[in-house]
Amino acid sequence: MKVIFVQPDGSEQIVEAEPGSSVMEAAVFEMIDGIIGMCGGICSCATCHCFVEEPWRALLPPPGPGETEMMNALDDVGPGSRLGCQIILTEHLDGIRLKVPKEQL
C-alpha cells in the first residue's frame, strides 16, 4: 500500500508500506526527512508528529489518551495532527497523505 509524505516545501515522497505497520514505521524504514520516531513507536516522544490531510482524517479512530497527552506537549499542533506511531495502516488507508511538520520537538 502507498503512503504519501508531503514535506514542508511541498515535495512528496511516496513509499510502500505493509498493512498492519504504523505510519511511523513506514517513515523510519524509508528514512523520511522529519519523521524521527525516537521512542520506536511506544507513544512516548512525539517525534513522529504529522498532519493527516482530508479526507483521510475521517477514516482514523480518534486519538487515545496517551496520544492526546503527547500531543499536548507539542507547539505545532493543528487540524489533522496525529502521532504516526498511533496510525496503523489498513487497506482502506491506501494512498493516505500526511504533511510532515517543519520541525519535531
ZANUNU-188699 format. One record per atom (N, C-alpha, C): residue number from 1; atom name; x, y, z. Coordinates in steps of 0.1 Angstrom, whole numbers. Layout:
   i at     u     v     w
 NUM CA     X     Y     Z
...
! end
This chain:
   i at     u     v     w
   1  N     8   -12     0
   1 CA     0     0     0
   1  C     9    12     0
   2  N     3    23    -5
   2 CA    11    36    -6
   2  C     8    45     5
   3  N    18    52    10
   3 CA    17    63    20
   3  C    25    75    14
   4  N    18    86    14
   4 CA    24    98     7
   4  C    28   108    18
   5  N    40   112    19
   5 CA    45   122    29
   5  C    48   134    21
   6  N    42   145    26
   6 CA    44   158    19
   6  C    53   167    28
   7  N    64   170    23
   7 CA    74   178    31
   7  C    70   193    32
   8  N    75   200    41
   8 CA    72   214    43
   8  C    73   223    30
   9  N    83   219    21
   9 CA    85   226     9
   9  C    75   222    -2
  10  N    66   213     1
  10 CA    56   208    -9
  10  C    60   196   -17
  11  N    72   191   -16
  11 CA    77   179   -23
  11  C    70   167   -16
  12  N    68   157   -24
  12 CA    62   145   -20
  12  C    71   133   -20
  13  N    70   124   -10
  13 CA    78   112   -10
  13  C    67   101    -9
  14  N    67    92   -18
  14 CA    57    81   -18
  14  C    64    68   -15
  15  N    59    61    -5
  15 CA    66    49     0
  15  C    55    38     0
  16  N    61    26    -1
  16 CA    52    14     0
  16  C    53     9    15
  17  N    42     5    20
  17 CA    42     0    34
  17  C    33   -12    35
  18  N    36   -20    45
  18 CA    28   -32    47
  18  C    15   -29    56
  19  N     4   -34    52
  19 CA    -8   -33    61
  19  C    -4   -38    75
  20  N    -9   -32    86
  20 CA    -5   -36    99
  20  C     6   -29   105
  21  N    14   -22    97
  21 CA    25   -14   102
  21  C    20     0   105
  22  N    28     8   112
  22 CA    24    21   115
  22  C    29    31   105
  23  N    24    43   105
  23 CA    29    54    96
  23  C    43    57   101
  24  N    46    57   114
  24 CA    60    59   118
  24  C    69    49   114
  25  N    65    36   114
  25 CA    74    25   110
  25  C    77    27    95
  26  N    67    30    87
  26 CA    69    32    72
  26  C    79    44    70
  27  N    77    54    77
  27 CA    85    66    75
  27  C   100    64    79
  28  N   102    57    91
  28 CA   115    55    96
  28  C   122    45    86
  29  N   115    34    82
  29 CA   121    24    73
  29  C   126    31    60
  30  N   118    40    55
  30 CA   121    47    42
  30  C   129    60    44
  31  N   133    62    57
  31 CA   141    74    60
  31  C   135    87    55
  32  N   122    89    59
  32 CA   115   101    55
  32  C   121   113    64
  33  N   125   123    57
  33 CA   130   135    65
  33  C   119   141    74
  34  N   122   144    86
  34 CA   113   150    95
  34  C   105   141   104
  35  N   105   128   101
  35 CA    98   118   110
  35  C   109   110   117
  36  N   111   112   130
  36 CA   122   106   137
  36  C   119    92   144
  37  N   108    92   151
  37 CA   104    80   158
  37  C   114    76   169
  38  N   118    85   176
  38 CA   129    83   186
  38  C   125    72   196
  39  N   113    71   200
  39 CA   109    61   211
  39  C   106    47   205
  40  N   107    46   191
  40 CA   104    33   185
  40  C    90    30   183
  41  N    81    39   186
  41 CA    67    36   184
  41  C    59    33   196
  42  N    63    37   208
  42 CA    56    34   220
  42  C    48    46   226
  43  N    47    56   217
  43 CA    39    68   221
  43  C    44    75   233
  44  N    58    77   233
  44 CA    64    84   244
  44  C    73    96   240
  45  N    73   100   227
  45 CA    82   111   224
  45  C    76   121   214
  46  N    67   118   207
  46 CA    60   127   197
  46  C    69   132   186
  47  N    80   124   183
  47 CA    88   128   172
  47  C    84   122   159
  48  N    72   117   159
  48 CA    65   111   146
  48  C    53   119   143
  49  N    52   131   149
  49 CA    40   140   146
  49  C    39   143   131
  50  N    27   142   127
  50 CA    24   146   113
  50  C    10   151   112
  51  N     6   157   101
  51 CA    -7   162    98
  51  C   -14   154    88
  52  N   -25   147    92
  52 CA   -33   139    83
  52  C   -41   148    74
  53  N   -40   147    61
  53 CA   -48   155    52
  53  C   -62   150    51
  54  N   -72   159    48
  54 CA   -85   155    44
  54  C   -85   147    31
  55  N   -93   137    29
  55 CA  -104   132    37
  55  C  -100   121    46
  56  N   -87   119    47
  56 CA   -82   107    54
  56  C   -85   108    69
  57  N   -86   120    75
  57 CA   -89   121    89
  57  C  -101   114    94
  58  N  -111   114    86
  58 CA  -124   108    89
  58  C  -123    92    90
  59  N  -113    87    84
  59 CA  -111    72    83
  59  C  -103    67    95
  60  N   -98    76   104
  60 CA   -90    72   115
  60  C   -98    72   128
  61  N   -95    63   137
  61 CA  -102    64   150
  61  C   -96    76   157
  62  N  -104    81   167
  62 CA   -99    92   175
  62  C   -86    89   183
  63  N   -78    99   186
  63 CA   -66    97   194
  63  C   -70    91   207
  64  N   -62    82   212
  64 CA   -63    77   226
  64  C   -58    86   236
  65  N   -59    83   249
  65 CA   -54    93   259
  65  C   -39    95   259
  66  N   -32    84   256
  66 CA   -17    86   256
  66  C   -13    95   244
  67  N   -19    93   233
  67 CA   -16   102   221
  67  C   -20   116   224
  68  N   -31   118   230
  68 CA   -36   131   233
  68  C   -26   138   243
  69  N   -22   131   253
  69 CA   -12   136   263
  69  C     1   141   256
  70  N     6   132   247
  70 CA    18   136   240
  70  C    16   148   231
  71  N     5   149   224
  71 CA     2   160   215
  71  C     1   173   223
  72  N    -4   172   235
  72 CA    -5   185   243
  72  C     9   191   246
  73  N    20   183   245
  73 CA    33   188   247
  73  C    39   195   235
  74  N    32   194   223
  74 CA    37   200   211
  74  C    33   214   209
  75  N    42   222   203
  75 CA    38   236   199
  75  C    31   237   186
  76  N    34   228   177
  76 CA    29   229   163
  76  C    17   220   160
  77  N     7   220   169
  77 CA    -5   212   167
  77  C   -15   219   159
  78  N   -21   212   150
  78 CA   -32   219   142
  78  C   -41   208   137
  79  N   -50   212   128
  79 CA   -60   203   122
  79  C   -53   191   116
  80  N   -57   179   120
  80 CA   -52   167   115
  80  C   -39   162   122
  81  N   -35   169   132
  81 CA   -23   165   140
  81  C   -25   151   146
  82  N   -16   142   143
  82 CA   -16   129   149
  82  C    -2   124   151
  83  N     0   114   159
  83 CA    13   107   160
  83  C    13    95   151
  84  N    24    95   142
  84 CA    24    84   132
  84  C    25    70   138
  85  N    30    69   150
  85 CA    31    56   157
  85  C    17    51   161
  86  N     8    59   161
  86 CA    -6    55   165
  86  C   -15    53   153
  87  N   -10    55   141
  87 CA   -18    53   129
  87  C   -14    40   123
  88  N   -22    30   125
  88 CA   -20    17   119
  88  C   -26    16   105
  89  N   -17    12    96
  89 CA   -21    12    82
  89  C   -30     0    79
  90  N   -41     2    73
  90 CA   -51    -8    69
  90  C   -54    -5    54
  91  N   -59   -15    47
  91 CA   -62   -14    33
  91  C   -70    -1    29
  92  N   -79     3    38
  92 CA   -87    15    34
  92  C   -79    28    36
  93  N   -67    27    41
  93 CA   -58    39    41
  93  C   -48    39    30
  94  N   -49    30    20
  94 CA   -40    30     9
  94  C   -41    44     2
  95  N   -29    51     1
  95 CA   -28    64    -5
  95  C   -29    75     4
  96  N   -30    72    17
  96 CA   -31    83    27
  96  C   -20    93    26
  97  N   -24   106    27
  97 CA   -14   117    26
  97  C   -12   124    40
  98  N     1   126    43
  98 CA     4   132    56
  98  C    14   143    54
  99  N    12   154    60
  99 CA    21   165    59
  99  C    31   164    71
 100  N    44   165    67
 100 CA    55   165    77
 100  C    57   179    83
 101  N    57   180    96
 101 CA    59   194   102
 101  C    73   199    99
 102  N    74   212   100
 102 CA    87   219    98
 102  C    98   214   107
 103  N    94   211   119
 103 CA   104   205   129
 103  C    97   197   139
 104  N   104   187   145
 104 CA    99   179   156
 104  C   105   184   169
 105  N    97   185   179
 105 CA   101   189   192
 105  C   113   198   192
! end
